[in-house]
């Protein structure tokens, strides 16, 4: 059996850039946001409150909707990745975003 599917396939490209795909990606981002808010340390709640979701056209060829979870608290990077003051003060990062990705992969 032979087929003649053009590359790039306009049907697949249309689906990847459709409004429905954008909605699905935003929904997946909201699931990631809920997971993050559930597992992040909540001493003040600022990290959990600062998490937000955005959608954008991306992918390796810029041909599809993607979603991004952004955490904007001033200390978000040091919480996530840890800190090192150069002497003895090494603080290990929490790696909450990696845990969220692993949990998303199990859904």
C-alpha positions, -999 to 999 in steps of 0.1 A, spaced: 0 0 0 14 34 -10 5 67 4 12 102 -6 13 123 26 29 156 21 56 168 45 48 191 62 13 178 65 -12 207 65 -38 188 84 -15 180 113 -2 216 112 -38 229 114 -45 208 144 -14 218 162 -22 255 158 -59 252 164 -79 269 191 -88 235 205 -51 226 209 -44 260 226 -72 252 251 -59 217 257 -24 230 264 -37 257 287 -57 230 306 -26 209 309 -7 239 322 -34 245 348 -31 209 359 7 215 364 -1 247 383 -24 228 406 2 201 412 29 227 419 6 246 443 0 213 461 36 203 466 55 235 470 66 246 505 40 270 519 56 289 547 41 322 534 23 308 503 40 333 480 56 307 457 23 289 453 4 322 446 30 334 421 27 304 398 9 312 365 3 296 331 7 310 297 4 295 262 26 303 232 35 291 198 67 270 201 82 235 196 114 228 177 99 242 145 76 268 160 46 249 147 24 242 177 8 255 209 28 250 241 21 259 277 46 272 303 43 273 341 60 304 354 69 310 391 77 347 397 85 350 434 118 368 440 133 337 456 118 311 432 151 302 415 170 298 448 142 276 462 141 255 430 178 251 423 194 258 457 222 282 466 259 282 474 276 311 491 311 299 482 320 287 517 300 263 538 265 276 532 251 252 505 213 250 504 199 221 483 172 230 458 136 216 462 132 206 425 94 210 427 90 217 390 108 185 381 84 166 404 55 183 387 68 171 353 72 136 366 36 136 379 23 150 346 40 121 328 21 96 350 -14 110 343 
